[in-house]
Amino acid sequence: MDDIAPPNAPSILMKTYKPPRAENTLVIPVDHSGDGRNMSRVSTGPSSGPHLQIPSPGYLAAAQSKNLMKGLDVCVFLADKSGVEFKLEGGKMATAQEMHELVVELLELPPMARDLFALWVVSPLLEIQLKPHHVPFRVVQQWPDLLLKYSSASNKEISLDEPVLLFRRNVFFPKNKEMREVRAEECLRLLYAEAKYNVLEGRYPCSVQDCEALAGLQAVAENGTYDSNRHKPSFFKPEQYLPGHLCKSSWLRARPEERIAEQHRLASAKLNVISTQKVLKKYMELVWKLPMYGSAFFVGQIERPAGILGTWIQNPDIRVVVAINAQGVCIVDKEKNEILLLLPFEKLSWEYAEPPCRKKEGCLPCLFVQFQACDRKHSDYTRLLQVFSKQAIMMDAMIESSVLLKTGSVPNTPSSCTVLIYPRLQDVRERLNSALRGQRSSLTEVAR
């Protein structure tokens, strides 16, 4: 690849960035400057009257070319909220692959980092992993349009949203290869920071026991070996070590600060020789076991099951997070942080569907997920889950790409799947049309 760095080698600046609204918020600078030189003048009346200045075609082409080739100050954030800043000549035309290569070089990461990590454009409303040919500057310029298409945000929320460039794990990198080959401390630090964020934010739902064990390893990684004189319960801030729902005091358990201190002591005792690399690897070994590790996250909603009063009372939809990785699909109740559905690709079939009236307010695209379930009598039957979301088309693309990477082939339509590991979606199109014409149904039992 050609060297894209300016003549003077860009300097790397690591800094801590405290966001005003979300975990990271910094927009790539957009240069709207321009001057009025070399502009032709058209008179709209007498010489003393007003004049309208319009640019000549030659000036427009030259100005556009000059503007695109201007140097661009770029900041690419890491998962720990530090950043890599550099000035890039012709940065407005630089591709994601070119910026990615530069970040890898500046951070002095090993060669495998080129596949392990990717560039993302992220905001509180939308997350997109860039393909190598994408131009980050153009993606940021088009961000409001992307939010209108793939989010349900209001106009005010869209106007206030600020995307950032983020260097983090490539969602398509095989987890097994990561577990076998990642040894470099620099890569482990980046993976650790991203995994820690996802655990604390509740994006990786896990048991209380796992959360506390991870908190203990985090305490060792960030504070060193446990010291009873220094690491008292008051030393720890629970929100920095545990997900929000575990930071509350309960008469059933000791105070969060006491639990963190105890886990710090236990983790220190188990690690005979404490080195940063060893602690980070231990943390990652626990996180690698979580089914949602390495997922791309999407937002959506499913219909709440009818209660005792049936359809007499309109129940609000359940807001969910749909996590998709190379292994399968996981649907999580966003409010309760509980896993509602966890399915490997081998046990599901899926279909994307557009609403019949796209312009009608409240009509959303949806993703149908069909799978086999078992009732109390241990009888198998088929269930159909309907996830409503503007991001349904992104979910469909993510599933298809993951299946393609896993099997080497993917059916033209999931409903016509002939691969044995994927069950046939029986007569799905009629059921889709019926569901879309009638009342929405989030979880429909289908006779086998």
C-alpha positions as a printed Julia matrix, in Angstrom:
448×3 Matrix{Float64}:
   0.0     0.0     0.0
   1.28    3.52   -0.8
   2.44    5.59    2.1
  -0.3     8.08    2.91
   1.52    9.94    5.67
   2.46   13.61    5.07
   6.12   14.51    4.44
   6.64   15.23    8.1
   5.84   12.0     9.92
   2.63   12.47   11.96
   3.1    12.55   15.67
   1.0    10.35   17.92
  -0.77   11.98   20.81
  -2.41    9.78   23.41
  -4.99   11.69   25.4
  -7.96   11.03   27.59
 -11.19   12.39   26.17
 -14.17   12.99   28.42
 -17.33   13.03   26.3
 -20.1    15.54   26.89
 -22.91   13.11   26.08
 -21.75    9.58   25.44
 -18.74    7.33   25.75
 -16.92    9.03   22.85
 -17.93   12.18   21.02
 -15.73   13.91   18.5
 -16.62   14.72   14.94
 -14.09   14.78   12.13
 -13.52   18.47   11.34
 -15.54   19.62    8.36
 -14.08   22.49    6.38
 -16.76   24.73    4.92
 -14.36   27.61    4.24
 -14.16   29.19    0.81
 -13.33   32.46   -0.83
 -14.73   34.5    -3.69
 -11.65   34.71   -5.87
 -11.82   33.96   -9.61
 -15.6    34.3    -9.62
 -17.43   35.55  -12.68
 -19.95   38.28  -12.18
 -23.36   38.47  -13.79
 -25.2    41.77  -13.73
 -28.9    41.66  -12.97
 -29.53   45.28  -13.9
 -27.74   48.56  -14.36
 -24.11   48.82  -13.36
 -25.1    50.52  -10.1
 -27.59   47.79   -9.22
 -27.08   44.58   -7.25
 -24.83   41.87   -8.64
 -25.1    38.1    -8.29
 -21.78   36.26   -8.07
 -21.67   32.72   -9.39
 -18.6    30.52   -9.66
 -17.26   29.63  -13.05
 -17.03   25.89  -13.93
 -13.24   26.05  -13.97
 -13.13   27.66  -10.55
 -15.55   25.08   -9.11
 -13.43   22.15  -10.28
 -10.19   23.73   -9.02
 -11.72   24.73   -5.68
 -13.23   21.3    -5.15
  -9.94   19.58   -5.95
  -8.0    21.95   -3.7
 -10.49   21.5    -0.86
 -10.38   17.72   -1.05
  -6.59   17.64   -0.99
  -6.31   19.85    2.08
  -4.72   18.37    5.15
  -7.2    16.98    7.66
  -6.74   16.74   11.41
  -8.01   13.3    12.39
  -8.55   11.75   15.81
  -9.19    8.02   16.03
 -10.36    6.92   19.46
  -9.56    3.66   21.19
 -11.87    1.69   23.46
 -10.22    3.13   26.59
 -11.2     6.65   25.41
  -7.67    7.65   24.59
  -7.03    8.81   21.07
  -4.54    8.83   18.25
  -4.28   12.23   16.55
  -2.55   12.86   13.24
  -2.66   15.23   10.29
  -3.4    13.54    6.99
  -2.74   15.15    3.62
  -5.73   14.57    1.37
  -7.55   13.19    4.4
 -10.98   13.9     2.98
 -10.34   11.29    0.29
  -8.51    8.78    2.52
 -10.12    5.36    2.75
 -10.8     3.42    5.93
  -8.05    0.98    4.98
  -5.48    3.77    4.66
  -6.41    5.28    8.01
  -6.49    1.84    9.6
  -2.97    1.06    8.35
  -1.7     4.37    9.75
  -3.22    3.72   13.18
  -1.67    0.24   13.3
   1.74    1.74   12.48
   1.46    4.58   14.98
   0.43    2.22   17.78
   3.21   -0.18   16.75
   0.84   -3.15   16.74
   1.84   -6.59   15.4
   0.84   -7.57   11.82
  -2.21   -9.6    12.92
  -3.79   -6.36   14.2
  -4.59   -5.48   10.6
  -7.23   -8.24   10.6
  -8.08   -8.26   14.3
  -9.21   -4.63   14.42
 -11.27   -2.39   12.18
 -12.35    1.23   11.92
 -15.85    2.05   13.1
 -17.98    5.17   12.99
 -19.9     5.22   16.25
 -22.38    7.47   18.03
 -25.03    6.9    20.71
 -27.58    6.36   17.92
 -25.76    4.16   15.41
 -22.65    1.97   15.03
 -21.15    1.07   11.65
 -18.03   -0.95   10.91
 -16.39    0.56    7.86
 -15.38   -1.54    4.89
 -11.83   -0.99    3.56
 -13.02    1.11    0.6
 -15.27    3.41    2.66
 -14.17    7.04    3.01
 -14.66    8.02    6.69
 -14.98   11.73    5.92
 -17.88   11.08    3.54
 -19.56    8.73    6.03
 -19.43   11.43    8.7
 -20.79   14.03    6.25
 -23.7    11.7     5.46
 -24.34   10.78    9.1
 -27.69   12.65    9.46
 -29.02   10.78    6.4
 -27.85    7.46    7.85
 -29.6     8.23   11.14
 -32.83    9.02    9.32
 -32.6     5.68    7.52
 -31.39    3.4    10.31
 -32.58    4.96   13.56
 -35.84    6.14   15.11
 -34.25    9.28   16.57
 -36.05   12.61   16.51
 -34.83   15.52   14.4
 -33.43   17.18   17.5
 -31.54   14.04   18.54
 -30.13   13.72   15.03
 -28.97   17.34   15.0
 -27.14   16.85   18.32
 -25.6    13.46   17.49
 -21.84   13.5    16.9
 -20.1    10.42   15.48
 -16.5     9.46   16.22
 -13.94    7.27   14.53
 -13.25    4.25   16.73
 -10.52    1.62   16.41
 -11.87   -1.63   17.81
 -12.34   -5.32   17.21
 -13.32   -6.53   13.75
 -16.7    -8.19   14.23
 -15.87  -10.83   11.58
 -12.55  -11.93   13.1
 -12.84  -15.59   14.22
 -12.96  -15.92   18.0
 -11.12  -19.25   17.96
  -8.23  -17.68   16.08
  -8.2   -14.77   18.5
  -8.04  -17.13   21.49
  -5.19  -19.13   19.93
  -3.0   -16.43   18.45
  -3.38  -13.18   20.36
  -0.38  -12.92   22.64
   0.93   -9.38   22.22
   0.24   -7.17   25.21
  -0.65   -4.2    22.96
  -3.49   -6.18   21.33
  -4.62   -7.63   24.66
  -4.89   -4.12   26.12
  -7.17   -2.98   23.3
  -9.34   -6.09   23.52
  -9.48   -5.79   27.31
 -10.6    -2.15   27.18
 -13.39   -2.96   24.71
 -14.53   -6.05   26.63
 -14.53   -4.14   29.93
 -16.7    -1.41   28.41
 -19.19   -3.96   27.09
 -19.38   -5.73   30.47
 -19.88   -2.53   32.47
 -22.47   -1.19   30.01
 -24.45   -4.43   30.22
 -23.9    -5.32   26.58
 -22.44   -8.65   27.69
 -25.04   -9.95   30.17
 -23.39  -12.4    32.54
 -24.0   -13.93   35.95
 -23.29  -12.12   39.21
 -20.45  -14.54   39.87
 -18.81  -13.82   36.5
 -19.27  -10.06   36.89
 -17.58  -10.09   40.29
 -14.74  -12.33   39.06
 -14.14   -9.92   36.17
 -14.19   -7.0    38.62
 -11.47   -8.7    40.66
  -9.25   -9.21   37.61
  -9.88   -5.63   36.53
  -8.8    -4.41   39.97
  -5.54   -6.37   39.68
  -4.9    -5.09   36.14
  -5.48   -1.46   37.08
  -4.36   -1.3    40.74
  -1.79   -4.08   41.08
  -1.6    -6.77   43.75
  -4.08   -6.53   46.58
  -2.8    -4.56   49.6
  -5.03   -4.72   52.68
  -3.75   -1.36   53.9
  -4.4     0.44   50.64
  -7.21   -1.43   48.9
  -9.97   -1.05   51.44
 -13.62   -1.15   50.3
 -13.74    2.66   50.26
 -10.94    2.62   47.66
 -13.26    1.24   44.98
 -16.06    3.0    43.07
 -18.59    0.27   42.18
 -19.68    1.84   38.88
 -16.11    1.51   37.6
 -16.02   -2.25   38.22
 -19.57   -3.6    38.03
 -22.59   -3.19   35.7
 -25.16   -0.69   36.93
 -27.67   -3.26   38.19
 -25.04   -4.75   40.53
 -23.94   -1.43   42.0
 -27.0    -1.17   44.23
 -26.81   -2.3    47.84
 -28.91   -5.3    48.82
 -29.59   -7.02   52.12
 -28.98  -10.32   50.32
 -25.37   -9.48   49.51
 -22.49   -7.49   50.95
 -21.98   -3.93   49.77
 -20.57   -3.66   46.23
 -17.35   -2.09   47.52
 -16.77   -5.01   49.87
 -17.39   -7.57   47.13
 -14.95   -5.86   44.78
 -12.26   -5.71   47.47
 -12.75   -9.4    48.25
 -12.55  -10.35   44.57
  -9.4    -8.24   44.26
  -7.86  -10.24   47.12
  -8.89  -13.59   45.63
  -7.64  -12.72   42.14
  -4.3   -11.58   43.52
  -3.93  -14.83   45.47
  -4.73  -17.01   42.45
  -2.22  -15.29   40.19
   1.13  -16.46   41.51
   3.24  -14.3    39.22
   1.39  -11.12   38.41
   2.24   -9.54   35.07
   0.06   -7.2    33.06
  -0.06   -9.6    30.12
  -1.07  -12.53   32.33
  -3.86  -10.58   34.05
  -5.25   -9.26   30.76
  -5.2   -12.78   29.3
  -7.08  -14.14   32.34
  -9.71  -11.42   31.95
 -10.12  -12.18   28.26
 -10.35  -15.94   28.91
 -13.46  -15.29   31.01
 -14.98  -12.91   28.48
 -14.31  -15.26   25.56
 -16.71  -17.73   27.2
 -19.63  -15.29   27.0
 -21.98  -16.12   24.09
 -22.28  -12.49   23.04
 -18.57  -11.8    22.77
 -17.55  -10.07   19.55
 -21.1    -9.14   18.56
 -22.39   -6.3    16.47
 -25.27   -4.62   18.34
 -28.57   -3.43   16.9
 -31.67   -1.97   18.53
 -35.25   -3.04   17.96
 -38.51   -3.96   19.64
 -40.71   -7.01   19.98
 -44.34   -7.21   20.97
 -44.94   -7.93   24.62
 -46.85  -11.2    25.24
 -50.51  -10.65   26.17
 -51.25  -10.71   29.89
 -54.27  -11.99   31.78
 -56.58   -9.45   30.18
 -55.45  -10.52   26.72
 -55.88   -7.88   24.04
 -58.09   -5.6    26.13
 -55.04   -3.7    27.34
 -52.45   -2.44   24.88
 -49.03   -3.46   26.17
 -46.04   -1.4    25.06
 -43.41   -3.19   23.0
 -40.3    -4.55   24.68
 -37.18   -2.65   23.67
 -34.45   -5.13   22.82
 -30.82   -5.26   21.79
 -30.04   -7.75   19.03
 -26.46   -9.04   19.24
 -25.11  -10.96   16.25
 -21.68  -12.55   16.06
 -20.03  -15.37   14.12
 -21.81  -18.0    16.27
 -25.43  -16.89   16.3
 -28.1   -14.41   17.4
 -28.88  -13.18   20.9
 -31.84  -10.98   21.85
 -31.66   -9.09   25.14
 -34.33   -7.18   27.06
 -32.75   -3.71   27.17
 -34.55   -2.61   30.32
 -34.06   -5.76   32.41
 -30.7    -6.72   30.86
 -31.94  -10.29   30.49
 -31.31  -12.68   27.61
 -34.65  -13.5    25.94
 -33.34  -15.68   23.15
 -29.97  -17.22   22.34
 -29.69  -19.27   19.15
 -26.76  -20.58   17.1
 -27.15  -20.23   13.35
 -27.59  -24.0    13.06
 -30.92  -23.78   14.9
 -32.62  -20.85   13.22
 -33.95  -19.58    9.94
 -34.55  -15.94    9.21
 -36.26  -13.59    6.79
 -36.24   -9.81    6.27
 -39.53   -8.12    5.39
 -40.58   -4.57    4.51
 -43.89   -3.18    5.84
 -46.7    -2.96    3.27
 -47.11    0.78    3.93
 -43.6     2.18    4.27
 -44.63    5.83    4.54
 -47.1     5.26    7.35
 -45.78    6.43   10.69
 -45.0     3.59   13.08
 -44.64    0.95   10.34
 -41.19   -0.57   10.69
 -39.29   -3.19    8.73
 -38.86   -6.45   10.59
 -36.68   -9.5    10.92
 -38.43  -12.85   11.31
 -36.55  -15.51   13.23
 -37.93  -19.06   13.19
 -36.67  -21.74   15.54
 -37.65  -25.01   17.2
 -38.85  -24.88   20.82
 -39.97  -27.44   23.36
 -43.05  -27.16   25.57
 -43.6   -28.53   29.06
 -44.58  -31.9    27.63
 -41.27  -32.03   25.74
 -43.07  -31.77   22.43
 -41.26  -29.89   19.67
 -42.99  -27.06   17.88
 -41.96  -24.09   15.75
 -41.89  -20.5    16.94
 -41.64  -17.32   14.94
 -40.19  -14.18   16.53
 -40.73  -10.83   14.88
 -38.22   -8.04   15.61
 -39.27   -4.57   14.45
 -36.46   -2.15   13.68
 -35.15    0.27   11.09
 -31.92   -1.69   11.47
 -33.58   -4.98   10.45
 -31.92   -4.86    7.04
 -28.54   -4.48    8.77
 -29.32   -7.49   10.98
 -30.22   -9.51    7.89
 -26.94   -8.55    6.19
 -24.95   -9.38    9.32
 -26.52  -12.84    9.65
 -25.99  -13.61    5.99
 -22.34  -12.51    6.11
 -21.71  -14.56    9.26
 -23.3   -17.67    7.75
 -21.26  -17.17    4.58
 -18.04  -17.01    6.58
 -19.02  -20.03    8.64
 -20.16  -22.36    5.87
 -18.56  -20.92    2.77
 -21.99  -20.58    1.15
 -25.34  -19.05    1.88
 -28.72  -19.71    0.22
 -30.15  -17.05   -2.08
 -33.03  -16.75    0.36
 -33.06  -18.27    3.82
 -36.46  -19.79    3.12
 -35.01  -21.87    0.28
 -32.1   -23.15    2.34
 -30.95  -26.61    1.39
 -27.98  -26.86    3.76
 -28.85  -29.53    6.31
 -27.73  -27.54    9.34
 -30.32  -24.86    8.59
 -33.99  -25.88    8.97
 -36.3   -25.0     6.13
 -38.49  -21.95    6.74
 -41.76  -23.68    5.85
 -44.16  -21.55    3.83
 -42.62  -18.49    5.41
 -43.68  -15.99    2.79
 -47.4   -16.68    3.3
 -47.0   -16.32    7.04
 -45.02  -13.11    6.55
 -47.7   -11.6     4.35
 -50.42  -12.73    6.75
 -48.6   -11.28    9.74
 -48.0    -7.98    7.99
 -51.63   -7.65    6.87
 -53.03   -8.48   10.28
 -52.13   -7.44   13.76
 -48.42   -7.59   14.59
 -47.45  -10.75   16.38
 -44.04  -10.97   18.05
 -44.07  -14.6    19.07
 -46.34  -16.86   17.06
 -46.63  -20.58   17.52
 -46.77  -22.39   14.22
 -48.08  -25.94   13.95
 -45.36  -28.31   12.9
